[in-house]
Amino acid sequence: MKMLVVDPDRCIGCGLCEMACSFKHTGEFSRTLSRIRVYRWEKTCDAVPLVCYQCEDAPCIRVCGVAGAISRDPKTNAVVINRELCIGCKLCMFHCPYGAIDFDGRARHLIKCDYCDGDPECVKYCSVKAITYSEPVAAGEFLKALEAQRLRASSKGPGAAVR
Amino acid sequence: MAYGYTGRVLNVDLTQRRIWEEPLNMDWARKFIGGKGLGARYLWDRVKPGADPLGPDNVFMIWTGPLAGTFAPSSPKYCVVTKGPQTGLYLDSHAGGIFGVELKFAGYDGVIIYGKAAAPVYLYIENGKAEIRDAKHLWGKNAHEAEDALHAELGEAPAVMTIGQAGENLVKYACISASYYRQHGRGGCGAVMGSKNLKAVVARGTGSVKVAYPKEFKEACWEAMIKDTLENPEAQFGIKWGSPSLMWYTNSTGAFPAYNFADGVFAGADKIDANVILKMATKRHACYSCPVGCGNYVEVTVGPYAGTKVEGPEYETIFALGSNCGVDDINAIVHANYLCDAYGLDTISTGDCIAWAMELYEKGILKPEETDGLTLTFGNGAAMVQMVEKIAKREGLGDLLAEGVKRASATLGRGSERYAVHFKGMEPPAYEPKGSWSMALSYVTSDRGGCHLRSWPIGPEVLGAFWLGAEPIPLERWSTANKAKVNAEQQHQYAAKFSMEICDFDCWNNQRLTNMLWTGTGFEEYKDVKEFERAGERITNLTWLFNIREGMTFDDLKLPPRFSLDPNRSGPSAGRVLSEADYYTMLADYCKIRGWDEQAVPTRAKLEELGLADLAV
């Protein structure tokens, strides 16, 4: 089963993922209704996409007091909210360590990334491949390679001692 | 229920400190689309004829497009529309970034600001509410400092557009900086804000945008994004390098202006080109909902300007502050770019004004004792950088240059008018008309003055790029034939596209543009691409008509003497001029194609055909 991998170094901050996500889930375009959010720092041209990491031992599932309101989708491994059962207490939102759960103020229920049932819309709209959908093992290798490149760039500059 | 649009317009009277809403005029939205077109229609309605551009009677407006806040590619642009202080005529000036989208999500298609505040203020807009707030603590700050201060006092990043000292000092080509590096560059819209004591406008919103035909809209946007942009070979320049790569094409063909438009090739081009800039870049940056992401965030690491960071420089900037001033020091260009953004100056007019002064200095028209100790010779990057500061602060010679070359040369006299390069008072951008005759026609027929964003005929004429998706028209470079036709057709697309507020770096196909428009707004007439083109023609005529209402005559459509009298010196366009005879031939062709009389006034029949009969002057 795959996972969403986000690379802030590649992200150019266009936010097309936000527009694609909210449109897929609500039929409207809204940043606040998007399950993925891009934070932009315009002065330094930085952008960081934030999305649910779908924890294996998820605090949101543990704190939810309504049986079945938050559960794991066996098909995609995504943690999903059942709107019919959710009572809107927002405990899951407060307990998420990553701020990945939002409250839809109009529809009055909680929202989070559900991997679009295994076909994430955000990935399709990312022109720079800052968001990818891949197996966790492959994702780990990918992230490790990125980190190695960063370390190499910072430690093996011209003139570095060879022995 | 309005699709695409929010259906609401915010009105703010700064003199009376009054704020009210009005519903969007949906008949006008249908006819003029949004952004540029809708702004032009409201400008006609709300500005009294003859109003002083820098007086309280002028109106300052902000307009978004119907697709802002959707995934239509590169749709976040928005514009300010006002009567421009540089030309005294119609002015719209567009920027990308995030402000337009936030304004839409805050609930407004447009904002119309009247009057003049008694003391410095800023306008705060959030989710259907607006407040006029004190800005005494921001006045005197540069645009970056002012935006920093607003972020600090308002918490989680809202969208900010603000002026720097140049706008406060009413420099005739002061710009507005938004999200730090997105500039409403041209025409002096920053001075209009300054004249109203309006330091900044802030927007934040959590609303949403609905479209009329979701399924069809999604397909239309996907097609525009993939076919016209990501998979389009002609769009790769923006994706791979950003705008500076255009210099390779114009310089190698002899259409890249240098030394105050005296030449069409710049010998130092390879020191300031896209490869050099990419080596300085640390990040790539995009406006909202744009898959192109043309912005380069660069850092100067060596020399006297080490530590300067800015998103840029763009193609027009490396021309204006670079080749046109004979400067091949990329670090000086980047630093001057940063100063222009921070003080709030249009880089194009700033560079052109300094280039004009440099030529006068070299010709002895400006004496050394008149330049505040600066050796204003072509190529002196340090002097160029210092001149930027002097213009923003209106110090010494900077006070004269702050008026733009048209007014400055009239004030100075001494034959300096001979070297003043402008169309209707606005200094032209980075396409050299002796090397590209069609661009002279483009500049003179542009509603806001010397500007390349009303048409871009150099593409098919010189660069071999047919970006309109239309039938290619055979064009001889050194001939007047067909130039007017290409220029007019491009103007229709640009006017309609800039009214949709889609960036000119994305989607050059009328059918795909109009597909996004009708599926988004539900305006069924735009299923027909001819209607889309007709809307562009209508908007082009409307802004021209506004200019005529405000006193523009055929006499204002002159060709700067530089282009007919001083042949290019080097490269593929060496020895070339654009003679007045050829120039007026193109202009006469253009008036005929437009259905205007020989004085370039739209005929009643044309206005009736376009549904503008009620505006005949």
Interface residues (C-beta under 8 A of the other chain):
Chain A: I12 G13 C14 G15 L16 M19 A20 S22 F23 T26 G27 E28 F29 S30 R31 T32 L33 R40 W41 E42 K43 T44 C45 D46 A47 G105 Y125 S127 V128
Chain B: G69 T70 F71 P73 G97 I98 F105 H144 E147 D148 A157 S179 Y180 Y181 T206 G207 S208 V209 K210 V211 P214 K218 M225 L230 I239 K283 R284 H285 A286 C287 Y288 S289 C290 P291 V292 G293 G295 Y297 K309 E311
